[in-house]
Amino acid sequence: MEYLENMGRTAVAVSINGRTEAVLGIMDHAKDEAALTVNVLQHVFGIKVHMLTGDNIRTARAVAHDIGIPAANVIADVLPAGKIEYVKRLRSEGERVAMVGDGINDSPALAEADVGIAIGSGTKIAHEAAGIVLVNSKLTDILVAIDLAKTIYLRIRLNFLWALGYNSLAIPVAAGIFYPMTHTALPPFVAAFAMALSSVSVLTSSLSLNRYKPPTFSKKYGRDIRGGELGIEKIGFIASSVKRQEEIIVQCDSMLRNEPCACPPETCNCDPCEEHGISPPKKAAISRSNFPGCQDAWNQECTCISCKCIGCTSCDLKAPDTQV
């Protein structure tokens, strides 16, 4: 069963008359858009991606490895209350949290996060708890939402700066700042036209958002970084908020499979990576005895990568100021 779970499959035992006759491995292949979305979020927008799942730790890490989520950001065997706890913890650390989910178990965490994003094909209660619903049920729409938000926010700032500068110059002129030198007052109809021009210019600038184009993606498949297994190796990304074309090389995670890193040294972003000397970042231990989903809570050996548990019997973290 561990062999199947390490391959990302859910092990199901078949029993007849109380005797185990077979063990089946069931697996849902991760969609290409999941790997694309995760890699763009991390490498283009600089957003940390975490996985919260009620599945077992071995299956969760195998899926996370396949789509590019660092193993240290995988929290498995976690209940709905644990998801809320994790979101609260991230927020207490000063992070702005966006939660993506589609099920009833995700609804409390969707409501707790700063931004809740529900999948369109998910449950109604998830839709109600979230602030954004991806109607087309495409994960890449998360990238569209972020890019559109950045584009709109940039336009708001430009409009504000233009209106502030325009009125800062026009109001003194309308008040007669040049009258002592020219002995001529600004005609009322000119002042009215200038005032209307300010509003029209801002409105025209806002209407230019109708020309917004969603981000475009390109994917290149290969077998080099997955030991012969076909998968995405390179992603191209063009968006309005980025202003340039980004090319992302999908990285491997050699520490997960205990194999040599397949990345070129100059582009390796694996975290951690022994071959290229990349160490995991140090994090302060948290104030709870166990991290959500930690096996130590069930009197089993701790399976956390970069353990964050205080009082962990497996890792001997005793003090709150322990650095791991």
N, C-alpha and C positions, 0 to 999 in steps of 0.2 A: 504494500500500500504506500509506503514511503517512497518507493521508486516511482510510482505513478504520480504522487503528489509533487515530487521534485521536478517532474516534467510538466507541471502545470495542470494536471488532470485531477478531477475529484474522484476518489476511489469509492466504489460502491461494492459491498460484499453481498453475494448471492448465497442465501442459506436455504437448505431443504431439510425439513425435519430436525432443525437445530444443528445441522452440520454445514459448515461453509464449503460450498462446491466451486465457487468462482469469485474472482474479484475483477470488476469492470472499471475501466478508466474513462470518465466522461469529460470532455473538454470543449469549451467554446473558444474558437480562435478569436483573438483580438482583431478588431477591424483596423484596416490601414489608417483610417482617419483618426484612430486613437493615438497611434504612434506619431502621426503627423502633428496632431494638436498638442500633445505633450512636449514634443521637441521644439515646436515654435514658441510655446509658452515659456519654456525654460531658456532657450538660446537667443530668441529675438526680443521678447518682452521682458525677460529677466524675472519671471514669476516662478516661485518655488511650487512644485507639484507634489502633493501627498496622496497616498492611497489609504482609504479607510474601508475595511471589508470585514464581514463576518466569516469569511472563508478561512481555511487553515493557513498557517504562515508559509508553508512550503509552496502551496499552489499560488498564494498571493505574490510571493517573491518571483516565481517563474513568470507570471503574467506581467508583473512590473518590469522585469528584465526585458521582456519582449517588446514593450512599448516605450521603454526609456526612463522609467521612474527610478531614482536612486533607491537602493535597498534600505538605506537608513530612513527613508521617508515612508516605508510601508508599515502600516499598523493593521494587523490581522486579528482574527478571533475577537472582534470588538462588537459589543452590543450597541443598540441605539443610544443608550445613556453614555456609553464610552465615546461615541462620536460627538455628542454635545460637549463632553468633558474636553475632548481634544480641540474642538473649535474654540472653546473658552480659553484654553491654555495658550493657543496661538494668539488670540486677541489680547490676553494679558501680557504677552511678550512684545506687544506693539505692532503686531502684524495686522494687515487688513485682509480679511478672509472672504473668499468666494467659494461657496460649496456647490458642487454639481451632484445631483442625484435624481433618481426616478421612482423610488419605492416608498412605501409607508415608513420603513425603518429610517429612511433618510430625511423624512419631513421635519423632525425636531431640530436636526442639525441645519437644515435649510433655513429654518426660521431664526436660528441663533446666529448664523453667519451675517457678516456685513452685507453680502450680496448672495442671495439664493438663486441658483440656476437649475431649473427642472427640465428634464427631457420630455418632449412633446408626447411620446408614446408611453410615458410613465403614468402613475396613478393620479387621480384627481386631487387627492389630499396633498401630494407633492406640488402640484400646480398652485394650490391655494397658499402653501407655505412659502413658495419661491417668489422672488421679485421679477425674474425673467423666465420665460418659457420658450424653449427652442422648438418651435412649431414643427419644423421639418425633421426633428429628431436626429440632426447631424451635429456631431461634436465640433466640426470645423466652424459651426455658427458661433461658437464661443469666441473664436479668433475674430470673426466678423463683428461681433458685439463690442469687443475690446477696441478694435481698430476704429469702428464708427464712433465710440465714446471719446477716444483720443482726438479724432478729427473734429468732432463737434466742440469739445472743450477748447481746442486750439482756435477754432473760429470765434468762440465766445471771447477769448482773451484778445484776439485781434480786433473784434468789434469794440470791446471796452476801451482798448488803447486808442483806437481811431476816434471814438466819440469823445474821450477825455481830451485828446490833443486838439481836436477840431473846436470843441467848445471853449477850451482854455485860450485859444487864439481869437475866436470869433466874438466871444462875449465882451472882452475889453474894447474891441473895435466898435461893436454896436453901442457900447456905453460912451463912446466919444474920446478914446485915449489919444487920437490924433487931431482932435478939434483945436487945441491950442496952436498947432502948427499949420493946419490947413484951413481953419475957420469954416469947415464944411462938416455937417452932420450926415450920418448914414441915413439915407431915405428909408422910411418904414417898410416899403415894399421890398427893398433889397434885404433888409434884416429878416423879413418873413420868408423870403426865398432861401436865404442862407440857413434858416432854422429848419425848413422843410428838407433842404438838401442833406442835412445831417441825418435825419431819419431815413430818407430814401437811400442814402449810401449804406447805412447799417442794414437795412432791409435787403438791399441788393446783395450785399456780402453774405447774408444768411441764406438767401435763395440759391446762392452758388453751391450749397450743399446738395442740391438736386443732381449735380454732376458727380456725386460720390460714386466710386466704383469699389465693390467688395474686393478683398484680397484674392489673389490668384496663387495657386499652388502647382508645383511640378514635383513628381516623384521618380526616383531612379531605383530600380530593384537590383539586387545582387545576392551572391552567396558567400562573400568573403568574410564578413564579421560574425556570421552565425554558424560557422563550421559546416558549410555546405547547404544549410537550409535557406530557402528563398525568402527574402524580406526586403523592406525599405532600407536603403543605405545612404541615400542623399535626397534632401528636400530643398526645393527652391521656393522662395516666398517673396511676393511683392505686395505692398500695402501702402495706402495713402499716408498713414501715420509714420511709416518707417522711412519713406523718401528715397529708398534705395532697394536694390534686390539683395536679399539675404540667401546665402547658400549654407545649409546645415548638413553636416556629416553625422549621420546617426551613429552613436558610439556604442561599444560593447560594455559589458560589466564583467570583467575577468574574475573579480573577487567572488562573484556569486557561484561560478562553476569551477573555480580553482583551475582555470586554464590561463595560458599566457594571453595578455591583452593583444587584440588584433588591430588596434588603432595605430596609425602613424604617430610617432612621438610628437611631431609639431602640431597635431590637431587633437590629441587625446584630451578628452574632458571627463573620462571615467572617474567616479568619485566613490570609494577610493580606488587607486591603481598602484599596485606594488611595483610593476614593471617600469613605470615612468615617475615614480617617486611622489605620487599625489596622495596625501593623507586626508582622512575625513576631518572636517572642522570640529574643533572642540566645543562642546555645549555644556552648559551648567546643568547639574542634576535638578530635577523638578521636585516640587514639594509634596508629591503624593508617593505612597509606598511603592506603587507599581504603575507602569505606563499602561494605558488602555490596550488590552489584548495581550499583555505580557503573560507568558506561560507560568512565570513564577507565582502568579496569583492563584494558580491551580496546583501548587506544590510540585511543579515540574521545573525542569531546567530552563532558565531564561533564554529566550531566542532572539532578544533584541540585538540589532546591529547598532553600534555606538550606544550602548545601554544608557537609558535615562532614568532608571528606577533607583529610588533611595531605599536602602535596606534590602537590596536584592541579594538573596542568599547565594546566587550563582556568581555574581560579580563583586560581592563584598563592598557595595557602595553604602557607606554608613552615614556620612555627613552631608548636609545640604550643600556645602560649598565644594563638594568633590567635582573635579573636572574630568570628563570622560571623552 
